[in-house]
Protein backbone atom coordinates (compact mmCIF):
# COMPACT_ATOMS: atom_id res chain seq x y z
CA UNK A 1 0.00 0.00 0.00
CA UNK A 2 1.45 3.41 -0.94
CA UNK A 3 1.91 5.94 1.83
CA UNK A 4 -0.27 8.46 -0.03
CA UNK A 5 -3.41 6.34 0.52
CA UNK A 6 -3.05 6.39 4.31
CA UNK A 7 -4.04 9.30 6.52
CA UNK A 8 -1.12 10.41 8.67
CA UNK A 9 -1.68 9.73 12.36
CA UNK A 10 -0.31 11.87 15.17
CA UNK A 11 2.04 10.17 17.58
CA UNK A 12 0.05 11.45 20.55
CA UNK A 13 -3.10 9.68 19.37
CA UNK A 14 -1.27 6.45 18.47
CA UNK A 15 0.34 6.13 21.91
CA UNK A 16 -3.10 5.78 23.50
CA UNK A 17 -4.71 3.79 20.68
CA UNK A 18 -6.52 0.56 21.55
CA UNK A 19 -7.32 -0.61 18.01
CA UNK A 20 -4.06 -2.36 17.17
CA UNK A 21 -2.78 -4.65 14.40
CA UNK A 22 -3.59 -2.11 11.69
CA UNK A 23 -1.52 -0.25 9.16
CA UNK A 24 -0.63 3.35 10.02
CA UNK A 25 1.43 6.21 8.64
CA UNK A 26 3.45 8.52 10.87
CA UNK A 27 5.84 11.36 10.12
CA UNK A 28 8.27 13.02 12.46
CA UNK A 29 11.86 13.65 13.47
CA UNK A 30 14.27 10.98 14.62
CA UNK A 31 15.33 11.42 18.23
CA UNK A 32 17.56 8.35 18.45
CA UNK A 33 18.42 5.16 16.58
CA UNK A 34 19.95 2.11 18.23
CA UNK A 35 20.06 -1.61 17.63
CA UNK A 36 22.12 -4.50 16.33
CA UNK A 37 22.62 -6.47 13.14
CA UNK A 38 19.16 -8.03 13.48
CA UNK A 39 16.93 -5.07 14.35
CA UNK A 40 16.99 -1.28 14.69
CA UNK A 41 14.90 0.78 17.10
CA UNK A 42 14.04 4.30 15.99
CA UNK A 43 12.56 6.81 18.47
CA UNK A 44 10.27 9.13 16.52
CA UNK A 45 8.70 12.40 17.69
CA UNK A 46 6.34 14.74 15.82
CA UNK A 47 5.99 17.47 18.46
CA UNK A 48 2.50 16.47 19.57
CA UNK A 49 3.71 14.95 22.85
CA UNK A 50 6.76 14.65 25.08
CA UNK A 51 6.77 10.91 24.40
CA UNK A 52 8.42 9.20 21.44
CA UNK A 53 6.94 6.41 19.34
CA UNK A 54 9.21 3.40 18.87
CA UNK A 55 9.65 2.19 15.32
CA UNK A 56 11.06 -1.33 14.90
CA UNK A 57 12.97 -1.93 11.66
CA UNK A 58 14.10 -5.50 11.02
CA UNK A 59 17.38 -6.03 9.21
CA UNK A 60 15.56 -8.36 6.86
CA UNK A 61 13.49 -5.48 5.47
CA UNK A 62 15.94 -2.66 6.19
CA UNK A 63 19.62 -3.44 5.72
CA UNK A 64 22.00 -1.04 7.47
CA UNK A 65 22.91 0.73 4.22
CA UNK A 66 19.25 1.63 3.72
CA UNK A 67 19.08 3.33 7.13
CA UNK A 68 22.29 5.36 6.95
CA UNK A 69 20.33 8.64 6.62
CA UNK A 70 17.94 7.78 9.46
CA UNK A 71 19.99 9.78 11.95
CA UNK A 72 19.10 12.02 14.86
CA UNK A 73 17.35 15.12 13.55
CA UNK A 74 16.29 13.65 10.21
CA UNK A 75 12.62 13.79 9.26
CA UNK A 76 11.06 10.54 8.07
CA UNK A 77 7.78 9.00 7.04
CA UNK A 78 7.08 5.52 8.37
CA UNK A 79 4.43 3.12 7.14
CA UNK A 80 3.94 0.07 9.32
CA UNK A 81 1.78 -2.01 11.59
CA UNK A 82 0.75 -0.64 14.99
CA UNK A 83 1.20 -3.45 17.52
CA UNK A 84 1.46 -3.96 21.26
CA UNK A 85 5.04 -3.37 22.35
CA UNK A 86 7.09 -6.25 23.68
CA UNK A 87 9.63 -3.96 25.33
CA UNK A 88 9.57 -1.73 28.37
CA UNK A 89 8.79 1.98 28.28
CA UNK A 90 5.95 1.99 25.76
CA UNK A 91 2.64 0.21 25.25
CA UNK A 92 2.62 0.31 21.45
CA UNK A 93 5.15 0.39 18.66
CA UNK A 94 5.28 0.28 14.87
CA UNK A 95 6.66 -2.67 12.96
CA UNK A 96 8.04 -0.78 9.96
CA UNK A 97 7.16 -1.81 6.41
CA UNK A 98 8.44 1.30 4.65
CA UNK A 99 10.71 4.16 5.79
CA UNK A 100 11.20 7.26 3.67
CA UNK A 101 13.72 9.96 4.59
CA UNK A 102 12.08 13.34 3.96
CA UNK A 103 14.95 15.51 5.18
CA UNK A 104 18.48 14.55 6.17
CA UNK A 105 20.42 15.87 9.18
CA UNK A 106 24.17 15.46 8.84
CA UNK A 107 25.42 13.91 12.13
CA UNK A 108 28.66 15.88 11.78
CA UNK A 109 26.85 19.22 11.72
CA UNK A 110 23.52 18.81 13.54
CA UNK A 111 23.97 20.65 16.90
CA UNK A 112 21.52 18.43 18.80
CA UNK A 113 23.26 15.11 18.10
CA UNK A 114 24.32 14.85 21.74
CA UNK A 115 22.24 15.24 24.89
CA UNK A 116 22.88 17.49 27.85
CA UNK A 117 23.25 20.87 26.17
CA UNK A 118 23.01 23.83 28.55
CA UNK A 119 20.06 26.18 28.35
CA UNK A 120 22.50 29.01 27.61
CA UNK A 121 23.83 27.15 24.56
CA UNK A 122 20.32 26.38 23.35
CA UNK A 123 19.46 30.11 23.40
CA UNK A 124 22.15 30.53 20.73
CA UNK A 125 20.29 28.10 18.46
CA UNK A 126 16.74 29.26 19.12
CA UNK A 127 15.74 27.99 15.67
CA UNK A 128 16.47 24.39 16.75
CA UNK A 129 15.81 24.34 20.49
CA UNK A 130 12.05 23.64 20.12
CA UNK A 131 13.08 20.14 18.99
CA UNK A 132 14.45 19.30 22.44
CA UNK A 133 12.26 17.68 25.08
CA UNK A 134 12.55 20.73 27.32
CA UNK A 135 11.44 23.35 24.83
CA UNK A 136 8.83 21.14 23.26
CA UNK A 137 7.28 20.80 26.72
CA UNK A 138 7.56 24.52 27.48
CA UNK A 139 5.97 25.55 24.18
CA UNK A 140 3.08 23.11 24.57
CA UNK A 141 2.42 24.46 28.08
CA UNK A 142 2.65 28.01 26.74
CA UNK A 143 0.04 27.18 24.10
CA UNK A 144 -2.29 25.61 26.66
CA UNK A 145 -2.06 28.65 28.94
CA UNK A 146 -2.77 31.05 26.07
CA UNK A 147 -5.83 29.03 25.09
CA UNK A 148 -6.95 28.94 28.74
CA UNK A 149 -6.72 32.75 28.95
CA UNK A 150 -9.19 33.20 26.10
CA UNK A 151 -11.45 30.41 27.36
CA UNK A 152 -11.63 31.91 30.86
CA UNK A 153 -12.54 35.41 29.73
CA UNK A 154 -15.00 34.19 27.12
CA UNK A 155 -16.82 32.11 29.75
CA UNK A 156 -16.94 35.07 32.12
CA UNK A 157 -18.48 37.63 29.78
CA UNK A 158 -15.36 39.56 28.71
CA UNK A 159 -14.75 40.94 25.23
CA UNK A 160 -11.34 40.61 23.55
CA UNK A 161 -10.06 44.01 22.40
CA UNK A 162 -6.99 44.69 20.28
CA UNK A 163 -5.17 47.79 21.51
CA UNK A 164 -2.48 49.66 19.53
CA UNK A 165 1.07 48.37 19.32
CA UNK A 166 2.23 51.78 18.07
CA UNK A 167 1.27 54.51 20.53
CA UNK A 168 1.84 58.16 21.24
CA UNK A 169 1.49 57.78 25.03
CA UNK A 170 3.55 56.20 27.79
CA UNK A 171 1.10 54.36 30.03
CA UNK A 172 3.65 53.65 32.75
CA UNK A 173 5.45 57.00 32.71
CA UNK A 174 8.78 55.16 32.74
CA UNK A 175 10.07 56.58 29.46
CA UNK A 176 11.88 53.36 28.52
CA UNK A 177 10.20 52.90 25.15
CA UNK A 178 11.27 51.92 21.66
CA UNK A 179 10.90 54.78 19.16
CA UNK A 180 8.94 54.18 15.95
CA UNK A 181 9.91 56.55 13.15
CA UNK A 182 10.33 56.84 9.39
CA UNK A 183 12.72 59.80 9.68
CA UNK A 184 16.24 59.27 8.36
CA UNK A 185 18.49 58.56 11.36
CA UNK A 186 21.53 60.25 9.75
CA UNK A 187 19.90 63.60 8.92
CA UNK A 188 16.42 63.97 10.47
CA UNK A 189 14.55 67.23 9.77
CA UNK A 190 15.10 69.94 12.36
CA UNK A 191 13.00 72.78 13.74
CA UNK A 192 14.28 76.32 14.17
CA UNK A 193 15.61 75.52 17.65
CA UNK A 194 17.51 72.46 16.39
CA UNK A 195 15.28 69.74 17.78
CA UNK A 196 13.92 66.91 15.61
CA UNK A 197 10.90 68.00 13.60
CA UNK A 198 8.45 65.16 14.13
CA UNK A 199 5.78 66.93 12.10
CA UNK A 200 7.46 65.36 9.07
CA UNK A 201 7.41 61.88 10.59
CA UNK A 202 4.88 59.28 9.44
CA UNK A 203 2.41 59.99 12.27
CA UNK A 204 3.30 63.67 12.60
CA UNK A 205 4.39 63.22 16.24
CA UNK A 206 6.75 61.06 18.33
CA UNK A 207 5.50 57.48 18.58
CA UNK A 208 6.72 54.35 20.33
CA UNK A 209 6.05 50.65 20.75
CA UNK A 210 3.54 50.20 23.55
CA UNK A 211 4.44 49.18 27.10
CA UNK A 212 0.80 48.50 27.95
CA UNK A 213 -2.65 48.41 26.40
CA UNK A 214 -4.28 49.50 29.65
CA UNK A 215 -5.21 53.09 28.84
CA UNK A 216 -6.86 52.14 25.56
CA UNK A 217 -8.42 49.15 27.32
CA UNK A 218 -10.16 51.52 29.70
CA UNK A 219 -11.85 53.17 26.71
CA UNK A 220 -13.39 49.85 25.70
CA UNK A 221 -14.31 48.91 29.27
CA UNK A 222 -16.27 52.15 29.65
CA UNK A 223 -18.45 51.03 26.77
CA UNK A 224 -18.49 47.21 26.82
CA UNK A 225 -18.26 46.69 30.59
CA UNK A 226 -15.63 43.95 30.77
CA UNK A 227 -12.79 43.59 28.28
CA UNK A 228 -9.32 42.13 28.08
CA UNK A 229 -6.27 42.62 25.90
CA UNK A 230 -3.65 39.97 25.15
CA UNK A 231 -0.81 41.16 22.99
CA UNK A 232 2.88 42.02 22.67
CA UNK A 233 4.36 44.84 24.72
CA UNK A 234 7.84 46.32 24.67
CA UNK A 235 10.20 47.97 27.12
CA UNK A 236 13.64 49.38 26.30
CA UNK A 237 15.00 48.64 29.76
CA UNK A 238 18.69 47.75 29.74
CA UNK A 239 18.20 44.79 32.04
CA UNK A 240 19.85 41.38 31.86
CA UNK A 241 18.07 39.74 34.77
CA UNK A 242 16.33 36.36 34.60
CA UNK A 243 12.96 38.16 34.93
CA UNK A 244 13.08 40.76 32.15
CA UNK A 245 12.53 40.79 28.39
CA UNK A 246 12.45 43.66 25.90
CA UNK A 247 9.50 42.06 24.07
CA UNK A 248 6.87 40.21 26.07
CA UNK A 249 3.14 39.49 26.12
CA UNK A 250 0.66 41.06 28.50
CA UNK A 251 -2.86 40.07 29.53
CA UNK A 252 -4.79 43.12 30.73
CA UNK A 253 -8.45 42.94 31.75
CA UNK A 254 -10.33 46.17 32.49
CA UNK A 255 -13.73 46.16 34.16
CA UNK A 256 -16.29 48.92 34.63
CA UNK A 257 -18.04 49.06 38.03
CA UNK A 258 -15.30 46.95 39.71
CA UNK A 259 -13.95 48.07 43.07
CA UNK A 260 -10.52 46.94 44.33
CA UNK A 261 -12.03 43.93 46.12
CA UNK A 262 -13.70 42.78 42.90
CA UNK A 263 -10.38 43.17 41.13
CA UNK A 264 -8.59 40.98 43.69
CA UNK A 265 -11.30 38.32 43.49
CA UNK A 266 -10.98 38.20 39.71
CA UNK A 267 -7.16 38.03 39.77
CA UNK A 268 -7.14 35.13 42.23
CA UNK A 269 -9.81 33.17 40.39
CA UNK A 270 -8.12 33.83 37.03
CA UNK A 271 -4.72 32.60 38.16
CA UNK A 272 -6.14 29.50 39.79
CA UNK A 273 -8.12 28.71 36.65
CA UNK A 274 -5.02 28.95 34.45
CA UNK A 275 -2.91 26.74 36.70
CA UNK A 276 -5.77 24.25 36.99
CA UNK A 277 -6.05 24.10 33.20
CA UNK A 278 -2.34 23.42 32.81
CA UNK A 279 -2.44 20.63 35.40
CA UNK A 280 -5.38 19.02 33.61
CA UNK A 281 -4.13 19.35 30.02
CA UNK A 282 -0.32 19.27 30.28
CA UNK A 283 0.22 16.46 32.76
CA UNK A 284 3.00 14.67 30.84
CA UNK A 285 4.92 17.84 30.03
CA UNK A 286 4.65 19.12 33.61
CA UNK A 287 5.79 15.76 34.97
CA UNK A 288 8.84 15.91 32.71
CA UNK A 289 9.67 19.48 33.81
CA UNK A 290 9.11 18.50 37.43
CA UNK A 291 11.50 15.56 37.13
CA UNK A 292 14.17 17.36 35.13
CA UNK A 293 14.22 20.91 36.49
CA UNK A 294 12.17 21.49 39.64
CA UNK A 295 11.24 18.62 41.93
CA UNK A 296 8.72 20.82 43.77
CA UNK A 297 6.94 22.09 40.68
CA UNK A 298 3.80 19.95 40.84
CA UNK A 299 3.48 20.41 44.60
CA UNK A 300 3.70 24.19 44.14
CA UNK A 301 1.17 24.27 41.31
CA UNK A 302 -1.36 22.21 43.24
CA UNK A 303 -0.81 24.38 46.31
CA UNK A 304 -1.71 27.54 44.37
CA UNK A 305 -4.96 25.96 43.18
CA UNK A 306 -5.95 24.72 46.61
CA UNK A 307 -4.87 27.67 48.80
CA UNK A 308 -6.69 30.93 49.48
CA UNK A 309 -4.38 33.85 48.75
CA UNK A 310 -3.28 35.97 51.72
CA UNK A 311 -4.41 39.60 51.51
CA UNK A 312 -2.78 42.45 53.43
CA UNK A 313 -1.82 46.09 52.99
CA UNK A 314 1.58 47.40 52.01
CA UNK A 315 1.87 48.99 55.48
CA UNK A 316 1.28 45.63 57.18
CA UNK A 317 3.82 43.99 54.89
CA UNK A 318 6.49 46.59 55.72
CA UNK A 319 6.03 45.92 59.43
CA UNK A 320 6.45 42.19 58.86
CA UNK A 321 9.60 42.75 56.81
CA UNK A 322 11.11 45.15 59.35
CA UNK A 323 10.82 42.55 62.10
CA UNK A 324 11.91 39.62 59.92
CA UNK A 325 14.87 37.60 61.17
CA UNK A 326 16.49 37.83 57.77
CA UNK A 327 18.94 40.29 56.26
CA UNK A 328 17.87 41.88 53.02
CA UNK A 329 20.14 43.38 50.37
CA UNK A 330 17.76 46.33 50.01
CA UNK A 331 16.57 48.16 53.16
CA UNK A 332 12.87 48.13 54.00
CA UNK A 333 11.03 51.28 54.97
CA UNK A 334 7.58 52.78 54.48
CA UNK A 335 7.53 54.70 51.22
CA UNK A 336 10.03 52.55 49.31
CA UNK A 337 9.02 50.12 46.60
CA UNK A 338 9.36 46.50 47.61
CA UNK A 339 12.07 44.46 45.89
CA UNK A 340 11.78 40.89 44.66
CA UNK A 341 13.59 39.59 47.76
CA UNK A 342 10.98 41.25 50.01
CA UNK A 343 8.07 39.89 47.97
CA UNK A 344 9.47 36.38 47.94
CA UNK A 345 10.10 36.46 51.70
CA UNK A 346 6.45 37.26 52.32
CA UNK A 347 5.29 34.48 50.01
CA UNK A 348 7.84 31.74 50.62
CA UNK A 349 8.92 32.26 54.22
CA UNK A 350 6.27 34.19 56.15
CA UNK A 351 2.89 33.19 54.74
CA UNK A 352 3.97 30.20 52.61
CA UNK A 353 1.22 30.96 50.10
CA UNK A 354 0.46 33.51 47.35
CA UNK A 355 -0.01 37.06 48.66
CA UNK A 356 -2.01 40.06 47.44
CA UNK A 357 -0.61 43.38 48.67
CA UNK A 358 -2.78 46.49 48.54
CA UNK A 359 -2.73 50.21 49.29
CA UNK A 360 0.79 51.23 48.28
CA UNK A 361 2.23 54.73 48.80
CA UNK A 362 1.16 56.94 45.93
CA UNK A 363 4.77 57.95 45.19
CA UNK A 364 5.74 54.44 44.03
CA UNK A 365 2.72 53.82 41.82
CA UNK A 366 1.33 55.16 38.55
CA UNK A 367 -0.72 58.34 38.12
CA UNK A 368 -3.95 56.56 37.15
CA UNK A 369 -4.40 54.65 40.43
CA UNK A 370 -7.28 55.76 42.68
CA UNK A 371 -6.22 57.82 45.67
CA UNK A 372 -7.33 56.54 49.07
CA UNK A 373 -9.00 58.85 51.59
CA UNK A 374 -5.75 59.10 53.59
CA UNK A 375 -4.18 61.04 50.69
CA UNK A 376 -0.99 58.99 51.07
CA UNK A 377 -1.85 55.66 49.47
CA UNK A 378 -3.54 54.40 46.32
CA UNK A 379 -5.88 51.47 45.69
CA UNK A 380 -3.18 49.35 44.11
CA UNK A 381 -2.87 45.57 44.28
CA UNK A 382 0.06 43.29 43.47
CA UNK A 383 -0.22 39.50 43.40
CA UNK A 384 2.97 37.80 44.59
CA UNK A 385 3.83 34.19 43.73
CA UNK A 386 6.49 31.78 45.04
CA UNK A 387 9.65 31.74 42.97
CA UNK A 388 8.51 34.75 40.96
CA UNK A 389 7.59 37.68 43.19
CA UNK A 390 5.12 40.01 41.48
CA UNK A 391 3.11 38.19 38.82
CA UNK A 392 0.17 40.62 38.60
CA UNK A 393 0.05 44.37 39.09
CA UNK A 394 -3.22 46.25 39.11
CA UNK A 395 -5.43 48.80 40.77
CA UNK A 396 -8.75 50.51 40.96
CA UNK A 397 -8.42 53.36 38.48
CA UNK A 398 -8.99 56.99 39.46
CA UNK A 399 -12.43 57.93 38.09
CA UNK A 400 -12.52 61.48 39.51
CA UNK A 401 -11.49 64.09 36.91
CA UNK A 402 -10.13 66.64 39.36
CA UNK A 403 -8.10 64.12 41.35
CA UNK A 404 -6.71 62.54 38.21
CA UNK A 405 -5.55 65.78 36.64
CA UNK A 406 -3.96 66.77 39.97
CA UNK A 407 -2.04 63.48 40.08
CA UNK A 408 -0.91 63.91 36.49
CA UNK A 409 0.48 67.35 37.32
CA UNK A 410 2.26 65.97 40.42
CA UNK A 411 3.89 63.23 38.34
CA UNK A 412 4.63 65.46 35.33
CA UNK A 413 2.36 63.53 32.97
CA UNK A 414 1.32 65.90 30.16
CA UNK A 415 -2.46 66.26 30.26
CA UNK A 416 -2.61 67.53 26.68
CA UNK A 417 -1.32 64.18 25.39
CA UNK A 418 -3.98 62.28 27.34
CA UNK A 419 -6.99 64.54 26.74
CA UNK A 420 -8.97 61.52 25.57
CA UNK A 421 -8.17 59.65 28.80
CA UNK A 422 -9.41 62.62 30.82
CA UNK A 423 -12.57 62.74 28.70
CA UNK A 424 -13.54 59.34 30.10
CA UNK A 425 -13.80 61.07 33.50
CA UNK A 426 -15.96 63.87 32.07
CA UNK A 427 -18.57 61.82 30.25
CA UNK A 428 -20.23 59.10 32.30
CA UNK A 429 -17.36 58.29 34.59
CA UNK A 430 -17.68 55.22 36.80
CA UNK A 431 -15.61 53.18 39.25
CA UNK A 432 -13.44 50.75 37.31
CA UNK A 433 -10.46 48.49 37.86
CA UNK A 434 -7.99 46.30 36.03
CA UNK A 435 -4.67 44.54 36.18
CA UNK A 436 -1.80 43.29 34.04
CA UNK A 437 -0.43 39.76 34.01
CA UNK A 438 2.93 39.26 32.32
CA UNK A 439 2.32 36.11 30.29
CA UNK A 440 5.96 35.00 30.34
CA UNK A 441 6.06 35.27 34.13
CA UNK A 442 3.01 33.02 34.27
CA UNK A 443 4.67 30.50 31.94
CA UNK A 444 7.84 30.75 34.03
CA UNK A 445 5.90 29.86 37.16
CA UNK A 446 3.92 27.01 35.59
CA UNK A 447 6.92 25.37 33.90
CA UNK A 448 9.39 25.82 36.75
CA UNK A 449 12.04 27.21 34.42
CA UNK A 450 14.59 29.56 35.98
CA UNK A 451 15.06 32.13 33.20
CA UNK A 452 12.32 34.03 31.39
CA UNK A 453 14.33 33.78 28.17
CA UNK A 454 13.51 30.08 28.13
CA UNK A 455 9.71 30.43 28.09
CA UNK A 456 9.32 32.52 24.93
CA UNK A 457 10.21 31.13 21.50
CA UNK A 458 12.51 33.97 20.43
CA UNK A 459 13.68 36.07 23.41
CA UNK A 460 14.52 39.73 22.92
CA UNK A 461 16.91 41.31 25.41
CA UNK A 462 19.85 43.77 25.30
CA UNK A 463 22.24 42.99 22.43
CA UNK A 464 20.09 40.10 21.21
CA UNK A 465 17.59 40.25 18.37
CA UNK A 466 18.61 37.13 16.45
CA UNK A 467 16.14 35.02 14.47
Secondary structure, 3 states (H helix, E strand, C coil): CCHHHCCECCHHHHHCCCCCCEEEEEEEEEEEEEECCCEEEEEEECCCCCCCEEEEEECCCCCHHHHCCCCCCCEEEEEEEEEECCCCCCCEEEEEEEEEEEECCCCCCCCCCCCCCCHHHHHCCCCCHHHCHHHHHHHHHHHHHHHHHHHHHHHCCCEECCCCCEECCCCCCCCCCCEECCCCCCCCCECCCCCECHHHCCCCCCEEECCCCHHHHHHHHHHHCEEEEEEEEECCCCCCCCCCCCEEEEEEEEEECCCHHHHHHHHHHHHHHHHHHHHHHCHHHHHHHHHHCCCCHHHHHHHHHHCCCEEEEHHHHHHHHHCCCCCCCCCCCCCCCCCHHHHHHHHHHHCCCCEEEEEEEHHHCCCCECECCCCCEEEEEEEEECCCEEEEEEEEECCCHHHHHHHHHHCCCCHHHHHHHHHHHHCCCCCEEEEEEEHHHHHHHHHCCCCHHHCCCCCCECCECCC
